[in-house]
Amino acid sequence: MDDKTVEEYMMHLEECRLHSFKNWPYSEEYNCTPQKLAEAGWYHCPTNQEPDAVRCFVCLKELDGWEPNDDPWEEHKKHSPQCPLLKLNSKVEDLTVESYLRLESKRQKIRVQKILDARIEEYRNAAKEIREEMVKITSK
């Protein structure tokens, strides 16, 4: 298993998600505290352009642009209402092995679909560029 895959699996644990917020740009007076974000399934994945970017470890939804009064659970429900994490009645750490495996199966399905969607978009963009190049060549 590569380092990225290991890190991805570690985000199943709330403690690891919480640890990812070591450089969180907002203070504790905000509603979107690291603790609340980690509880709601988010972990911190900042970029230079988006220092407050977070990702759900299950549905892989990414959000940024947090406002002081944003509630992490409500934002999760609003932006990814079908996330399997939202349908749980307990913390991931409290799941039975069977329930955990069901959740992981759903997470993997989402992960594979995102990879496929990205590849399809790449092929569409490549086809568009080739088509435009062909039009240029035939127009001469």
N, C-alpha and C positions, 0 to 999 in steps of 0.2 A: 504494500500500500504506500502511495506517495504521501509527502507531508501535507499537501492540500487536502487529500481525502481524510487523513487522520484528523486534521483541524476541523473539517466539516463534521465528522462524527462527534468530536468533542463538544460541538455546539448543542448537542442534545442535552447537555448538562447546564442547568441554569447558572451554576457557579462559573463555568467557562464563558458563558455569554456575558455575565456580569464583568468578568475580568477583561473582556474585549473593550470595555468602555474606559480604559485608563486615560485616554486623551479626549474624552467627551467634552465638546466645547461649551456646554451649558452648566450653570451652577445648580445646586440643590434646590433653589427656590423655584425652579421650573417644575411643571407637572411631569415632563418627560425626563425623569431621573433615570440613571443607569439601572437602578433596581427595578423600577416599573417597566422599563423597556425589556430587560432580561426576562422578567416574569411573563411578559406578553410574547415571548418567543424571538425577540429581536437580538441581534448582535451587531456590534459596531464594525463597519467596513468602510472607513473614510477614504476619500480621494483628495487630491489637492483642490479640486473644484467643489467638492461636496464634503466638508469636514464632519457633517452630521448624518452621513448616510448610514443606514442600518438595513439588515436583511433578515427575513424570517428563516429560521433554520429548517422549517418544514416546506412552506410554499415557495420559498426563495424570492418572495416579493421584496423589492428594494424601495425604501422611502428616504427622502431627505427634505430639508426645508421645514424642520420642526419649529413650531410656535410655542411660546411659553405655556399656554393652557392646553396643548394637545394631550389627549389621553392615549397612551400606547395601545390599549386594547381596542378603543373606539376607532383609532386610525387603522388598526389591523382589520377590523370588521368592515370598515368603509372601503378600503383599497384591495382587500382580498377576502371577500365574504365566504368563499368556498374552501378556505384553508382548513385542512383536517385538524390542525391544532385548536382552532376555535370550537370545534365540535366535541372536544374532550371535556370530561367532567372532573378531571383531576390533573395534577402536574405530571409531566412526562416521567419524572423520577418515581412516581407512585403507581405507574402502570404495571399490569401483569406482563409477563413475557409475551403472551399471546397478543395482548393489546398493543404492546410496543412494536412487535413485528408487523402488525397490521398498519400501524402508523408509518413505520419505516418503508413498507411496501408502497404506500401512497406517496411518501416523500420521494422515493426513487422514480416512481411514475412521473411525477411533476418534473424532476430533474432531467429525465430522459426527454420529456416533451419539450422542455426549454432548449436543450441541446439541438433537437431536431428542428425546432422553429428557427433557431439561429442559423443552422446550415441551410435551410430552405431560403431564408432571407439572403444569405451569401450568394446562393445560386441565382436567385432572382436578380440581384444587383449585377452579378457577372453577366447574365444573359442580357440585361438592359444595356450594359456597356458595349457588349459585342454587337448588339442590334444597332446601337447608335454609330458604332464604327463602320458597320456594313452599309448603313445609309450614307455616311460620308463618302465611302469608297464608290458606291454606285451613283452618287450624285455628281461625281467629277466628270 
